[in-house]
């Protein structure tokens, strides 16, 4: 019997979508106003879900307190009120699109979740724009 346990979180961050190896014109053509050299910000909403068998001793798939602490330590502390391009080493050479942010979050958390459990990250950049990632 598999069950999915989810935890919502929130962080605010600035970013700029651009490629260093492209001209300003090419960046403007592809990324539009998201290529603003002075950056722009989002109020990101994050949902992290873990799916697996219910442990017969505890009744948990995962202890939500542990999941909450992992998200706080490895995601919120790393990303909240940061400029993703300038302050977060994961994006030094990676364009901080919503897609790439979701994959980075998944990779940061995956190593702390039992291998026999599935992990999914859903990241809302705006209330209407969101991405999800479940691993390879």
PyMOL commands that set and color helices and strands:
alter all, ss='L'
color gray80, all
select helices_A, chain A and resi 24-35+64-79+84-87+89-91+98-110
alter helices_A, ss='H'
color red, helices_A
select strands_A, chain A and resi 2-15+40-53+82-83+118-124+130-133
alter strands_A, ss='S'
color yellow, strands_A
deselect
rebuild
show_as cartoon
